[in-house]
Amino acid sequence: MIFHMSVAIIINPISGGARQAATRARVRLAATIADAHATQADIHVTERVGHARVLAAAAAAVGARLVIVWGGDGTINEVASALAFTGVPLGIVRAGSGNGLARELGVSTRPEIALAAALDARPRAIDIGEIEGRRFVNLAGIGLDAHVASRFNAPGHRRGFFGYAATTAQALTGYVPQEYRLSSSDGTSVDVRALLVTIANSQQFGNGALIAPGARVDDGLLDLVTIEERSRWATLCSVPRLFNGTVHRLRGCRIQRVRDVTIEAELPMTFHVDGETVEGGTTLHARVHPGALLIAV
């Protein structure tokens, strides 16, 4: 049998609430699909947060022709961050709670199809974002969504769509919007008391919720979405707009396409990158890196 250059397959064993038996099944399926494609595959299972990034960087360093990640948004972020600017393509098998980027790219919900598609795909370039030195492929955010992400990621928290929805509902009852100054290098500047500020590379949070309808992962721009709260009741009533693609029609919603943005606030800001929270300062800078990541889906 003649093998192509090796492929690395990185599996997060706990993404999507998987159990140990499911992890063994994932490893077997990955090996079976790779064999069917006459492809030598180095299969790795992550052991801790950050491990996927290390494994992806090592695979790129030894000349892997493709790295496939089987996991959720956080694991995809780790691998994508390591592969950006390397020319090594990223393949995706979705297994998380939101699956924002995977949904955006049309990755199959069936792992065997997603694996085969990654192995067969012709890679194409997409953009990535960066905020305070942290890269993101789907979106970053400040305000309510970062607050929700922080709670959702707490140990022992219920995962999945219903866990996220419950966390969001609880947060909405007590979250206090902050004042922000948003400015970009094109000369625009605005002061806003915002419920959330989202910096979107793709359209959606995940689970089909569209925060930036019309955003494209390959247009060389980021969509800066600010939602200024008029009343808490109006905010609660507007939630369905996230699922029918009309959030941009919401009173107080502003969407601007930018190459970069600086966000300033009086108090230090918690922000998230693809759902993982980070403690930041009173000034945050974000920018786009056009075409920095090759994707194979």
Buried (B, 14 or more C-beta within 10 A) or exposed (E): EEEEEBBBBBBBBBBBBBEEEBBEEBBEBBEEBBEEBEBBBBBBBBEEEEBBBBBBBBBBEEEBBBBBBBBBBBBBBBBBBBBBBBEBBBBBBBBBBBBBBBBBBEBBEEBBEBBBBBBEBEBBBBBBBBBBEBBBBBBBBBBBBBBBBBBBBEEEEEBBEEBBBBBBEEBBEEBEBBEBBBBBEEEEEBEBEBBBBBBBBBBBBBBBBBBBBEBBBBBEBBBBBBBBBEEBEEBEEBBEBBEEBBBBEBEBBBBBBBBBBBBBBEEEBBBBBBBBBBEBEEEBBBBBBEBBBBBBB
